[in-house]
Amino acid sequence: MRFFVYVIGTSSSINKTYVGWTNDVEKRLEAHNNSKGAKSTRGHEWKLLYKEELSSKSEAMKREYELKKDRKLRSDLRKLIS
């Protein structure tokens, strides 16, 4: 099974990013955009900014943790939607 870590962003006035992991990026993005994803993503239009494929769930979860701490990367990705 394939696993992905992803970064999504919104170009609304708050201009924020969200990092998560999944085994189906398109389905997860649709859930975020339909207010059925994480509570912090509800009510916004999200765009996929970055995804990375990993071979296990534990690798995806570790990478998600690393990306959540990487403020520079998230800031650079936010510039793509500004």
C-alpha positions as CSV (number, residue, x, y, z in Angstrom):
1,M,0.0,0.0,0.0
2,R,1.2,3.5,-0.8
3,F,1.1,6.4,1.7
4,F,1.5,10.1,1.2
5,V,2.3,13.1,3.2
6,Y,0.8,16.3,1.8
7,V,0.7,20.1,2.3
8,I,-2.4,22.0,1.3
9,G,-2.9,25.7,1.4
10,T,-5.7,28.3,1.2
11,S,-5.5,31.6,-0.5
12,S,-8.2,33.2,1.6
13,S,-7.4,36.2,3.8
14,I,-5.9,34.0,6.5
15,N,-3.5,32.3,4.0
16,K,-2.6,29.2,6.0
17,T,-1.3,25.7,5.3
18,Y,-2.1,22.2,6.7
19,V,0.1,19.1,6.7
20,G,-1.3,15.6,6.8
21,W,-0.9,12.0,5.7
22,T,-3.2,9.7,3.8
23,N,-3.3,6.8,1.4
24,D,-5.5,8.7,-1.1
25,V,-4.5,12.4,-1.6
26,E,-7.4,13.3,-4.0
27,K,-10.1,11.8,-1.7
28,R,-8.5,13.6,1.3
29,L,-8.4,16.9,-0.4
30,E,-12.0,16.6,-1.4
31,A,-12.9,15.9,2.2
32,H,-11.0,19.0,3.4
33,N,-12.8,21.1,0.7
34,N,-16.2,19.6,1.8
35,S,-15.6,20.5,5.5
36,K,-15.2,16.8,6.3
37,G,-11.5,16.9,6.9
38,A,-9.7,18.1,10.0
39,K,-11.6,20.6,12.1
40,S,-9.0,23.3,11.4
41,T,-9.5,23.1,7.7
42,R,-13.3,23.5,7.6
43,G,-14.8,26.5,5.8
44,H,-11.9,27.1,3.4
45,E,-11.1,26.3,-0.2
46,W,-7.8,24.2,-0.2
47,K,-5.3,23.5,-3.0
48,L,-2.7,20.8,-3.0
49,L,0.8,22.4,-2.7
50,Y,3.0,19.4,-2.1
51,K,2.8,15.6,-1.9
52,E,5.4,13.0,-1.2
53,E,5.0,9.2,-1.5
54,L,6.3,6.9,1.3
55,S,6.3,3.1,1.6
56,S,4.7,2.8,5.1
57,K,2.3,4.4,7.4
58,S,5.0,5.0,10.1
59,E,7.3,6.7,7.5
60,A,4.4,8.9,6.4
61,M,3.6,9.9,10.0
62,K,7.3,10.6,10.8
63,R,7.6,12.8,7.6
64,E,4.3,14.6,8.5
65,Y,5.8,15.5,11.9
66,E,9.0,16.8,10.2
67,L,7.0,18.9,7.7
68,K,4.8,20.4,10.5
69,K,8.0,21.7,12.2
70,D,9.5,23.0,8.9
71,R,8.2,26.6,9.0
72,K,10.4,27.7,6.2
73,L,9.1,25.1,3.7
74,R,5.5,25.9,4.7
75,S,6.2,29.6,4.3
76,D,7.7,29.1,0.8
77,L,4.7,26.9,-0.2
78,R,2.3,29.6,1.0
79,K,3.9,32.0,-1.5
80,L,2.8,29.8,-4.3
81,I,-0.9,30.6,-3.6
82,S,-0.5,34.3,-2.7
